[in-house]
């Protein structure tokens, strides 16, 4: 029996353009992400380095760019948050049928952009809908590391087989599945979180 729903954020609730940052950085002189860049991105997402350190690193690689240009390029991935999805999670929270947890790989610059796009009041409403709201840069853990799933289970005294985790990234849902958690690897091009109970009715029956 499912008692806890664990949601990803990007491409589950908020729309993303995952190629946008790469396209914008190409305009600033990037040819491809080096291994060092990818490692730096991971450190930043896990909150192991500050936003200023992160932006400074890219400025060293692209010395003709400004901080503003780099931040704009980095945040190009963030799109809109459809109103019907906010309504969905608020309605679900009001029913108090499930424990609701957000578990997102989100860095500081991205969450600031999310709030800017949504507006602070809508963001507060969204966050208030969850019992726990975990952003990777705040807990210094990121998906698909197995430690992040164990952290959520332990911190909330959850049984893995009573949880459903929804994420659009296959590696993330596979890692959760390995921890014994039920999963839905949603396709943002075809699926919408508001159809969760229709799409995964086999799990809830």
LUMKEGU-605365 format. One record per residue: y, x, z of N, C-alpha, C, CB in turn; residue number from 1; residue in three letters. Coordinates in nm, 2 decimals, decimal comma. Glycine has a CB too. Layout:
N
nY  nX  nZ  caY  caX  caZ  cY  cX  cZ  cbY  cbX  cbZ  seq  type
Y  X  Z  Y  X  Z  Y  X  Z  Y  X  Z  NUM  ALA
...
***
This chain:
205
nY  nX  nZ  caY  caX  caZ  cY  cX  cZ  cbY  cbX  cbZ  seq  type
-0,12  0,08  0,00  0,00  0,00  0,00  0,12  0,09  0,00  0,00  -0,10  0,12  1  UNK
0,21  0,06  -0,09  0,34  0,14  -0,10  0,44  0,09  0,00  0,40  0,13  -0,25  2  UNK
0,48  0,19  0,08  0,58  0,16  0,18  0,72  0,23  0,16  0,53  0,19  0,32  3  UNK
0,71  0,34  0,08  0,83  0,42  0,06  0,85  0,45  -0,09  0,82  0,55  0,14  4  UNK
0,97  0,43  -0,14  1,01  0,46  -0,28  1,10  0,58  -0,28  1,07  0,33  -0,35  5  UNK
1,06  0,68  -0,35  1,14  0,80  -0,36  1,19  0,82  -0,50  1,06  0,93  -0,32  6  UNK
1,32  0,82  -0,52  1,38  0,81  -0,65  1,45  0,95  -0,68  1,48  0,70  -0,66  7  UNK
1,44  0,99  -0,81  1,53  1,09  -0,86  1,66  1,02  -0,89  1,46  1,15  -0,99  8  UNK
1,76  1,10  -0,93  1,90  1,05  -0,95  1,92  1,04  -1,10  2,00  1,13  -0,88  9  UNK
1,93  1,16  -1,16  1,97  1,18  -1,30  1,86  1,12  -1,40  2,00  1,32  -1,34  10  UNK
1,90  1,04  -1,49  1,81  0,98  -1,59  1,71  0,88  -1,52  1,74  1,08  -1,67  11  UNK
1,74  0,84  -1,40  1,68  0,73  -1,34  1,78  0,63  -1,30  1,60  0,78  -1,21  12  UNK
1,89  0,67  -1,23  2,00  0,58  -1,21  2,12  0,62  -1,30  2,04  0,59  -1,06  13  UNK
2,16  0,74  -1,30  2,28  0,79  -1,38  2,23  0,84  -1,51  2,36  0,90  -1,30  14  UNK
2,30  0,81  -1,62  2,26  0,86  -1,75  2,31  1,01  -1,76  2,32  0,78  -1,86  15  UNK
2,22  1,09  -1,83  2,25  1,23  -1,85  2,24  1,26  -2,00  2,15  1,32  -1,77  16  UNK
2,32  1,36  -2,04  2,30  1,42  -2,17  2,26  1,57  -2,15  2,43  1,41  -2,26  17  UNK
2,13  1,59  -2,14  2,08  1,72  -2,09  2,11  1,84  -2,18  1,93  1,71  -2,07  18  UNK
2,14  1,81  -2,31  2,18  1,92  -2,40  2,33  1,95  -2,40  2,13  1,89  -2,54  19  UNK
2,41  1,86  -2,34  2,55  1,87  -2,35  2,61  2,00  -2,29  2,62  1,76  -2,28  20  UNK
2,56  2,05  -2,18  2,61  2,17  -2,12  2,58  2,29  -2,21  2,54  2,20  -1,98  21  UNK
2,46  2,30  -2,27  2,43  2,40  -2,36  2,52  2,40  -2,48  2,28  2,39  -2,41  22  UNK
2,54  2,28  -2,54  2,63  2,27  -2,65  2,77  2,32  -2,62  2,64  2,12  -2,70  23  UNK
2,82  2,28  -2,50  2,96  2,32  -2,46  2,97  2,47  -2,43  3,00  2,24  -2,34  24  UNK
2,87  2,52  -2,38  2,87  2,67  -2,35  2,86  2,75  -2,48  2,75  2,71  -2,25  25  UNK
2,79  2,70  -2,58  2,79  2,76  -2,71  2,93  2,78  -2,76  2,70  2,68  -2,81  26  UNK
3,01  2,67  -2,74  3,15  2,68  -2,79  3,23  2,79  -2,72  3,22  2,54  -2,77  27  UNK
3,18  2,82  -2,60  3,25  2,93  -2,52  3,19  3,06  -2,54  3,25  2,89  -2,37  28  UNK
3,09  3,07  -2,63  3,04  3,20  -2,66  2,89  3,23  -2,62  3,12  3,31  -2,60  29  UNK
2,83  3,13  -2,56  2,69  3,15  -2,52  2,60  3,14  -2,65  2,64  3,04  -2,42  30  UNK
2,50  3,23  -2,66  2,41  3,23  -2,77  2,28  3,16  -2,72  2,38  3,37  -2,83  31  UNK
2,24  3,20  -2,60  2,12  3,14  -2,53  2,13  3,18  -2,38  1,98  3,19  -2,60  32  UNK
2,06  3,10  -2,30  2,05  3,13  -2,16  1,96  3,25  -2,14  2,00  3,01  -2,08  33  UNK
2,01  3,36  -2,08  1,92  3,47  -2,04  1,84  3,43  -1,92  2,01  3,60  -2,01  34  UNK
1,74  3,51  -1,89  1,65  3,49  -1,77  1,74  3,50  -1,65  1,54  3,60  -1,77  35  UNK
1,84  3,59  -1,65  1,93  3,61  -1,53  2,01  3,48  -1,51  2,02  3,73  -1,55  36  UNK
2,06  3,42  -1,62  2,14  3,30  -1,62  2,05  3,18  -1,56  2,19  3,26  -1,75  37  UNK
1,93  3,17  -1,61  1,84  3,06  -1,56  1,81  3,08  -1,41  1,71  3,06  -1,64  38  UNK
1,79  3,20  -1,37  1,77  3,23  -1,23  1,89  3,20  -1,15  1,73  3,38  -1,21  39  UNK
2,01  3,23  -1,20  2,13  3,20  -1,13  2,15  3,05  -1,12  2,26  3,26  -1,20  40  UNK
2,12  2,98  -1,23  2,13  2,83  -1,23  2,04  2,77  -1,12  2,09  2,77  -1,36  41  UNK
1,92  2,82  -1,11  1,82  2,78  -1,01  1,88  2,80  -0,87  1,69  2,84  -1,03  42  UNK
1,93  2,92  -0,84  1,99  2,96  -0,71  2,10  2,86  -0,68  2,04  3,10  -0,71  43  UNK
2,18  2,83  -0,77  2,29  2,74  -0,75  2,25  2,60  -0,72  2,39  2,74  -0,87  44  UNK
2,15  2,55  -0,79  2,09  2,42  -0,77  2,03  2,40  -0,63  1,99  2,38  -0,88  45  UNK
1,97  2,51  -0,59  1,91  2,51  -0,45  2,01  2,55  -0,34  1,80  2,61  -0,45  46  UNK
2,14  2,56  -0,37  2,24  2,58  -0,27  2,23  2,72  -0,21  2,22  2,48  -0,16  47  UNK
2,17  2,82  -0,29  2,16  2,95  -0,24  2,29  3,04  -0,27  2,04  3,02  -0,29  48  UNK
2,37  2,99  -0,36  2,50  3,05  -0,39  2,60  2,95  -0,40  2,49  3,14  -0,52  49  UNK
2,73  2,98  -0,37  2,84  2,89  -0,37  2,88  2,85  -0,51  2,95  2,94  -0,29  50  UNK
2,96  2,75  -0,52  3,02  2,71  -0,65  3,11  2,82  -0,71  3,10  2,58  -0,64  51  UNK
3,19  2,88  -0,62  3,28  2,99  -0,66  3,20  3,11  -0,71  3,37  3,03  -0,55  52  UNK
3,09  3,14  -0,65  3,01  3,26  -0,69  2,94  3,22  -0,82  2,90  3,29  -0,59  53  UNK
2,90  3,10  -0,84  2,83  3,06  -0,96  2,93  3,06  -1,08  2,78  2,91  -0,95  54  UNK
3,05  3,01  -1,06  3,15  3,01  -1,17  3,19  3,15  -1,20  3,27  2,92  -1,14  55  UNK
3,21  3,23  -1,10  3,25  3,37  -1,12  3,15  3,45  -1,20  3,27  3,44  -0,98  56  UNK
3,02  3,42  -1,18  2,91  3,48  -1,25  2,93  3,45  -1,40  2,77  3,43  -1,20  57  UNK
2,95  3,33  -1,44  2,97  3,29  -1,58  3,10  3,35  -1,64  2,96  3,14  -1,59  58  UNK
3,20  3,36  -1,55  3,32  3,42  -1,60  3,30  3,57  -1,63  3,44  3,40  -1,50  59  UNK
3,22  3,63  -1,56  3,19  3,77  -1,59  3,12  3,79  -1,72  3,10  3,84  -1,48  60  UNK
3,03  3,69  -1,76  2,96  3,69  -1,88  3,05  3,64  -2,00  2,84  3,60  -1,87  61  UNK
3,15  3,56  -1,97  3,24  3,51  -2,07  3,38  3,53  -2,02  3,21  3,36  -2,10  62  UNK
3,43  3,65  -2,02  3,56  3,68  -1,96  3,68  3,61  -2,02  3,58  3,83  -1,97  63  UNK
3,67  3,56  -2,14  3,79  3,49  -2,20  3,80  3,34  -2,16  3,78  3,50  -2,35  64  UNK
3,70  3,30  -2,08  3,70  3,16  -2,04  3,77  3,14  -1,91  3,56  3,10  -2,04  65  UNK
3,82  3,02  -1,89  3,88  2,98  -1,76  3,78  2,91  -1,67  4,01  2,89  -1,78  66  UNK
3,81  2,91  -1,54  3,72  2,83  -1,45  3,71  2,69  -1,49  3,78  2,84  -1,30  67  UNK
3,82  2,63  -1,53  3,82  2,49  -1,57  3,73  2,47  -1,69  3,97  2,44  -1,61  68  UNK
3,74  2,55  -1,79  3,65  2,54  -1,91  3,50  2,55  -1,87  3,69  2,65  -2,01  69  UNK
3,47  2,64  -1,79  3,33  2,65  -1,74  3,28  2,53  -1,67  3,31  2,78  -1,66  70  UNK
3,37  2,48  -1,57  3,33  2,37  -1,49  3,31  2,24  -1,58  3,43  2,34  -1,38  71  UNK
3,40  2,23  -1,68  3,39  2,12  -1,77  3,27  2,12  -1,86  3,52  2,11  -1,87  72  UNK
3,23  2,24  -1,90  3,11  2,26  -1,98  2,99  2,23  -1,90  3,10  2,40  -2,04  73  UNK
2,99  2,28  -1,77  2,87  2,27  -1,68  2,85  2,12  -1,65  2,90  2,34  -1,55  74  UNK
2,96  2,04  -1,64  2,95  1,90  -1,60  2,94  1,81  -1,72  3,08  1,86  -1,52  75  UNK
2,93  1,86  -1,84  2,92  1,77  -1,96  2,79  1,69  -1,96  2,92  1,86  -2,08  76  UNK
2,69  1,74  -1,88  2,56  1,67  -1,87  2,58  1,53  -1,81  2,47  1,75  -1,79  77  UNK
2,68  1,51  -1,72  2,69  1,39  -1,64  2,76  1,28  -1,72  2,77  1,42  -1,51  78  UNK
2,69  1,17  -1,74  2,74  1,05  -1,81  2,77  0,94  -1,71  2,65  1,01  -1,92  79  UNK
2,74  0,82  -1,75  2,78  0,70  -1,67  2,67  0,65  -1,58  2,82  0,58  -1,77  80  UNK
2,71  0,56  -1,49  2,61  0,50  -1,40  2,62  0,35  -1,42  2,65  0,53  -1,24  81  UNK
2,53  0,29  -1,50  2,53  0,15  -1,53  2,54  0,06  -1,41  2,42  0,11  -1,62  82  UNK
2,62  -0,04  -1,41  2,64  -0,13  -1,30  2,51  -0,20  -1,26  2,75  -0,24  -1,33  83  UNK
2,42  -0,24  -1,36  2,30  -0,31  -1,33  2,21  -0,23  -1,24  2,23  -0,36  -1,45  84  UNK
2,21  -0,10  -1,25  2,13  -0,01  -1,17  2,18  0,00  -1,03  2,12  0,13  -1,23  85  UNK
2,31  0,00  -1,01  2,36  -0,01  -0,87  2,33  -0,14  -0,81  2,52  0,01  -0,88  86  UNK
2,33  -0,25  -0,88  2,30  -0,38  -0,83  2,15  -0,38  -0,79  2,33  -0,49  -0,94  87  UNK
2,07  -0,32  -0,87  1,92  -0,31  -0,85  1,89  -0,25  -0,71  1,85  -0,24  -0,96  88  UNK
1,95  -0,13  -0,69  1,92  -0,06  -0,56  1,98  -0,13  -0,44  1,97  0,09  -0,57  89  UNK
2,10  -0,19  -0,46  2,16  -0,26  -0,35  2,08  -0,39  -0,31  2,30  -0,30  -0,38  90  UNK
2,03  -0,46  -0,41  1,94  -0,57  -0,39  1,81  -0,53  -0,32  1,91  -0,65  -0,52  91  UNK
1,76  -0,42  -0,37  1,63  -0,37  -0,31  1,65  -0,33  -0,16  1,58  -0,25  -0,39  92  UNK
1,76  -0,27  -0,13  1,80  -0,23  0,01  1,81  -0,35  0,10  1,93  -0,15  0,01  93  UNK
1,87  -0,46  0,05  1,89  -0,58  0,13  1,76  -0,64  0,16  1,98  -0,68  0,05  94  UNK
1,66  -0,63  0,08  1,53  -0,69  0,11  1,46  -0,62  0,22  1,45  -0,69  -0,02  95  UNK
1,49  -0,50  0,25  1,43  -0,42  0,36  1,28  -0,41  0,35  1,47  -0,47  0,49  96  UNK
1,22  -0,42  0,23  1,08  -0,42  0,21  1,02  -0,28  0,20  1,04  -0,50  0,08  97  UNK
1,10  -0,19  0,16  1,06  -0,05  0,14  1,16  0,05  0,20  1,04  -0,01  -0,01  98  UNK
1,11  0,16  0,25  1,20  0,27  0,29  1,24  0,33  0,15  1,13  0,37  0,38  99  UNK
1,37  0,36  0,14  1,42  0,41  0,01  1,48  0,55  0,04  1,53  0,32  -0,04  100  UNK
1,44  0,64  -0,05  1,48  0,78  -0,04  1,52  0,83  -0,17  1,36  0,87  0,02  101  UNK
1,63  0,90  -0,18  1,68  0,97  -0,30  1,64  1,12  -0,29  1,83  0,95  -0,32  102  UNK
1,58  1,17  -0,39  1,54  1,32  -0,39  1,59  1,37  -0,53  1,39  1,34  -0,36  103  UNK
1,69  1,45  -0,53  1,75  1,49  -0,65  1,79  1,64  -0,66  1,88  1,41  -0,68  104  UNK
1,75  1,70  -0,77  1,80  1,84  -0,80  1,95  1,82  -0,85  1,71  1,91  -0,91  105  UNK
2,04  1,84  -0,75  2,18  1,82  -0,79  2,26  1,93  -0,72  2,23  1,68  -0,74  106  UNK
2,35  1,99  -0,80  2,43  2,10  -0,74  2,57  2,04  -0,70  2,45  2,21  -0,84  107  UNK
2,65  2,12  -0,64  2,78  2,08  -0,58  2,88  2,03  -0,69  2,84  2,18  -0,50  108  UNK
2,89  2,11  -0,80  2,98  2,07  -0,91  2,94  1,94  -0,97  2,99  2,18  -1,01  109  UNK
2,81  1,92  -0,99  2,76  1,80  -1,06  2,78  1,67  -0,97  2,61  1,81  -1,09  110  UNK
2,76  1,69  -0,84  2,78  1,57  -0,75  2,93  1,53  -0,75  2,72  1,59  -0,61  111  UNK
3,01  1,63  -0,75  3,16  1,60  -0,75  3,19  1,53  -0,88  3,24  1,73  -0,74  112  UNK
3,13  1,56  -0,99  3,16  1,49  -1,12  3,10  1,35  -1,12  3,10  1,57  -1,24  113  UNK
2,98  1,34  -1,06  2,92  1,20  -1,04  3,02  1,11  -0,97  2,79  1,21  -0,97  114  UNK
3,07  1,16  -0,86  3,16  1,08  -0,77  3,29  1,05  -0,85  3,20  1,16  -0,64  115  UNK
3,34  1,15  -0,93  3,46  1,13  -1,01  3,44  1,02  -1,11  3,50  1,26  -1,08  116  UNK
3,32  1,02  -1,18  3,29  0,92  -1,28  3,26  0,78  -1,22  3,16  0,96  -1,36  117  UNK
3,19  0,78  -1,11  3,16  0,65  -1,05  3,27  0,59  -0,97  3,04  0,67  -0,95  118  UNK
3,35  0,67  -0,91  3,45  0,63  -0,81  3,39  0,63  -0,68  3,50  0,48  -0,85  119  UNK
3,47  0,67  -0,58  3,41  0,70  -0,44  3,35  0,58  -0,38  3,52  0,76  -0,35  120  UNK
3,41  0,46  -0,40  3,36  0,34  -0,34  3,22  0,30  -0,40  3,45  0,22  -0,36  121  UNK
3,20  0,31  -0,53  3,07  0,28  -0,59  2,97  0,39  -0,54  3,08  0,28  -0,74  122  UNK
3,01  0,51  -0,53  2,92  0,62  -0,48  2,88  0,59  -0,34  2,99  0,75  -0,49  123  UNK
2,97  0,55  -0,25  2,94  0,52  -0,12  2,84  0,40  -0,11  3,06  0,49  -0,04  124  UNK
2,86  0,30  -0,19  2,77  0,19  -0,19  2,63  0,23  -0,23  2,82  0,08  -0,29  125  UNK
2,62  0,32  -0,33  2,49  0,37  -0,38  2,42  0,45  -0,27  2,51  0,46  -0,50  126  UNK
2,49  0,54  -0,21  2,44  0,63  -0,10  2,39  0,54  0,02  2,54  0,73  -0,06  127  UNK
2,47  0,44  0,05  2,44  0,36  0,17  2,31  0,28  0,15  2,55  0,26  0,19  128  UNK
2,26  0,26  0,02  2,14  0,19  0,00  2,02  0,26  0,04  2,13  0,16  -0,15  129  UNK
2,03  0,39  0,06  1,91  0,47  0,10  1,90  0,51  0,24  1,91  0,60  0,01  130  UNK
1,77  0,51  0,29  1,75  0,56  0,43  1,78  0,71  0,44  1,61  0,52  0,47  131  UNK
1,74  0,78  0,33  1,76  0,93  0,33  1,81  0,96  0,19  1,64  1,01  0,36  132  UNK
1,91  1,06  0,18  1,97  1,09  0,06  1,97  1,24  0,05  2,12  1,04  0,05  133  UNK
1,87  1,30  -0,02  1,85  1,44  -0,03  1,90  1,50  -0,16  1,70  1,47  -0,01  134  UNK
1,99  1,59  -0,16  2,04  1,66  -0,28  1,99  1,81  -0,26  2,19  1,65  -0,29  135  UNK
1,94  1,87  -0,36  1,88  2,00  -0,35  1,97  2,10  -0,29  1,83  2,04  -0,49  136  UNK
2,10  2,10  -0,33  2,19  2,21  -0,28  2,22  2,19  -0,14  2,32  2,21  -0,36  137  UNK
2,20  2,07  -0,08  2,22  2,05  0,06  2,10  2,09  0,15  2,26  1,90  0,08  138  UNK
1,98  2,06  0,10  1,86  2,09  0,17  1,80  2,23  0,13  1,76  1,98  0,16  139  UNK
1,86  2,29  0,03  1,82  2,43  -0,01  1,67  2,43  -0,05  1,84  2,53  0,10  140  UNK
1,63  2,32  -0,11  1,50  2,31  -0,17  1,51  2,24  -0,30  1,39  2,24  -0,08  141  UNK
1,43  2,26  -0,40  1,44  2,19  -0,53  1,30  2,16  -0,59  1,52  2,28  -0,63  142  UNK
1,30  2,06  -0,67  1,18  2,02  -0,74  1,16  2,12  -0,86  1,19  1,87  -0,79  143  UNK
1,04  2,15  -0,90  0,91  2,10  -0,85  0,84  2,18  -0,74  0,82  2,09  -0,96  144  UNK
0,92  2,26  -0,66  0,86  2,34  -0,55  0,78  2,24  -0,46  0,96  2,42  -0,47  145  UNK
0,66  2,28  -0,42  0,58  2,19  -0,34  0,64  2,17  -0,20  0,44  2,25  -0,32  146  UNK
0,72  2,27  -0,16  0,78  2,26  -0,02  0,87  2,14  -0,01  0,85  2,38  0,01  147  UNK
0,94  2,10  -0,12  1,04  1,99  -0,11  0,97  1,86  -0,09  1,12  1,98  -0,24  148  UNK
0,85  1,84  -0,14  0,78  1,71  -0,12  0,72  1,71  0,02  0,66  1,70  -0,22  149  UNK
0,67  1,82  0,07  0,62  1,83  0,21  0,74  1,81  0,31  0,55  1,96  0,23  150  UNK
0,85  1,86  0,27  0,97  1,84  0,36  1,00  1,69  0,37  1,09  1,91  0,30  151  UNK
1,00  1,62  0,26  1,03  1,47  0,27  0,93  1,40  0,35  1,04  1,42  0,12  152  UNK
0,80  1,43  0,32  0,69  1,36  0,40  0,70  1,39  0,55  0,56  1,41  0,35  153  UNK
0,72  1,52  0,58  0,73  1,56  0,72  0,85  1,50  0,79  0,72  1,71  0,74  154  UNK
0,97  1,51  0,73  1,09  1,47  0,79  1,10  1,32  0,82  1,21  1,51  0,70  155  UNK
1,02  1,25  0,74  1,02  1,10  0,76  0,89  1,04  0,80  1,06  1,04  0,62  156  UNK
0,80  1,13  0,85  0,67  1,09  0,90  0,60  0,99  0,80  0,68  1,02  1,04  157  UNK
0,59  1,03  0,67  0,53  0,95  0,57  0,39  0,99  0,54  0,62  0,96  0,44  158  UNK
0,31  0,90  0,49  0,18  0,93  0,44  0,20  0,93  0,28  0,07  0,82  0,48  159  UNK
0,15  1,04  0,22  0,17  1,06  0,08  0,12  0,94  0,00  0,10  1,19  0,03  160  UNK
0,00  0,88  0,03  -0,05  0,78  -0,05  0,02  0,64  -0,03  -0,20  0,76  -0,01  161  UNK
0,12  0,64  0,06  0,20  0,52  0,08  0,34  0,53  0,01  0,21  0,49  0,22  162  UNK
0,35  0,64  -0,07  0,48  0,67  -0,13  0,47  0,66  -0,28  0,53  0,81  -0,09  163  UNK
0,57  0,61  -0,35  0,58  0,62  -0,50  0,71  0,70  -0,53  0,59  0,47  -0,56  164  UNK
0,69  0,80  -0,61  0,80  0,89  -0,65  0,83  0,87  -0,80  0,77  1,04  -0,63  165  UNK
0,96  0,84  -0,83  1,00  0,82  -0,97  1,09  0,93  -1,02  1,07  0,68  -0,98  166  UNK
1,06  0,99  -1,13  1,13  1,10  -1,18  1,11  1,11  -1,33  1,10  1,24  -1,11  167  UNK
1,21  1,15  -1,41  1,19  1,16  -1,55  1,14  1,29  -1,60  1,33  1,14  -1,62  168  UNK
1,13  1,39  -1,51  1,08  1,52  -1,54  0,93  1,54  -1,51  1,16  1,63  -1,47  169  UNK
0,85  1,56  -1,61  0,70  1,57  -1,59  0,66  1,67  -1,48  0,63  1,60  -1,72  170  UNK
0,72  1,78  -1,49  0,68  1,89  -1,39  0,70  1,84  -1,24  0,76  2,02  -1,41  171  UNK
0,81  1,76  -1,23  0,84  1,71  -1,09  0,74  1,61  -1,05  0,98  1,65  -1,09  172  UNK
0,70  1,51  -1,13  0,60  1,41  -1,09  0,46  1,47  -1,08  0,60  1,30  -1,20  173  UNK
0,43  1,57  -1,16  0,30  1,64  -1,14  0,29  1,71  -1,01  0,28  1,74  -1,26  174  UNK
0,40  1,77  -0,97  0,40  1,84  -0,83  0,38  1,74  -0,72  0,53  1,92  -0,82  175  UNK
0,45  1,62  -0,74  0,44  1,52  -0,64  0,30  1,46  -0,63  0,54  1,41  -0,66  176  UNK
0,24  1,44  -0,75  0,10  1,39  -0,76  0,01  1,49  -0,69  0,06  1,37  -0,91  177  UNK
0,03  1,62  -0,71  -0,05  1,72  -0,64  -0,04  1,71  -0,49  -0,01  1,86  -0,69  178  UNK
0,07  1,66  -0,44  0,08  1,64  -0,30  0,02  1,50  -0,25  0,23  1,64  -0,26  179  UNK
-0,03  1,43  -0,34  -0,10  1,30  -0,30  -0,01  1,18  -0,31  -0,15  1,31  -0,17  180  UNK
0,11  1,20  -0,37  0,21  1,09  -0,39  0,18  1,02  -0,52  0,35  1,15  -0,38  181  UNK
0,19  0,88  -0,52  0,19  0,81  -0,64  0,32  0,84  -0,72  0,18  0,65  -0,61  182  UNK
0,31  0,84  -0,85  0,42  0,87  -0,93  0,44  0,78  -1,05  0,41  1,02  -0,98  183  UNK
0,57  0,78  -1,10  0,60  0,72  -1,22  0,69  0,82  -1,30  0,68  0,58  -1,21  184  UNK
0,64  0,88  -1,40  0,72  0,97  -1,48  0,79  0,88  -1,59  0,63  1,08  -1,55  185  UNK
0,91  0,83  -1,55  0,98  0,74  -1,64  1,04  0,81  -1,76  1,09  0,67  -1,57  186  UNK
1,05  0,74  -1,88  1,11  0,79  -2,00  1,25  0,73  -2,01  1,02  0,76  -2,13  187  UNK
1,35  0,81  -1,99  1,49  0,75  -1,99  1,53  0,69  -2,12  1,59  0,85  -1,96  188  UNK
1,46  0,72  -2,23  1,49  0,66  -2,36  1,43  0,52  -2,38  1,44  0,75  -2,47  189  UNK
1,32  0,50  -2,30  1,25  0,37  -2,31  1,24  0,29  -2,19  1,11  0,40  -2,36  190  UNK
1,25  0,35  -2,07  1,24  0,28  -1,94  1,37  0,26  -1,87  1,14  0,36  -1,86  191  UNK
1,37  0,16  -1,78  1,49  0,14  -1,70  1,44  0,12  -1,56  1,58  0,03  -1,75  192  UNK
1,50  0,18  -1,46  1,45  0,17  -1,32  1,45  0,02  -1,27  1,54  0,25  -1,23  193  UNK
1,53  -0,06  -1,33  1,54  -0,20  -1,29  1,41  -0,28  -1,32  1,66  -0,27  -1,35  194  UNK
1,33  -0,22  -1,41  1,20  -0,28  -1,45  1,08  -0,21  -1,37  1,18  -0,26  -1,60  195  UNK
1,11  -0,14  -1,26  1,01  -0,07  -1,19  0,89  -0,15  -1,15  1,07  -0,01  -1,06  196  UNK
0,91  -0,27  -1,10  0,80  -0,35  -1,04  0,72  -0,42  -1,15  0,86  -0,46  -0,95  197  UNK
0,78  -0,43  -1,27  0,70  -0,48  -1,39  0,62  -0,36  -1,45  0,79  -0,54  -1,49  198  UNK
0,69  -0,25  -1,46  0,62  -0,13  -1,52  0,51  -0,08  -1,44  0,72  -0,02  -1,55  199  UNK
0,52  -0,08  -1,31  0,42  -0,02  -1,22  0,36  -0,12  -1,13  0,49  0,09  -1,13  200  UNK
0,34  -0,24  -1,18  0,28  -0,35  -1,10  0,14  -0,32  -1,05  0,28  -0,48  -1,18  201  UNK
0,07  -0,23  -1,12  -0,07  -0,19  -1,08  -0,06  -0,12  -0,94  -0,13  -0,11  -1,18  202  UNK
0,04  -0,05  -0,92  0,06  0,03  -0,79  0,09  -0,07  -0,68  0,16  0,14  -0,81  203  UNK
0,17  -0,17  -0,71  0,22  -0,26  -0,60  0,12  -0,37  -0,57  0,35  -0,32  -0,64  204  UNK
0,02  -0,39  -0,66  -0,07  -0,50  -0,63  -0,17  -0,46  -0,52  -0,15  -0,53  -0,76  205  UNK
***
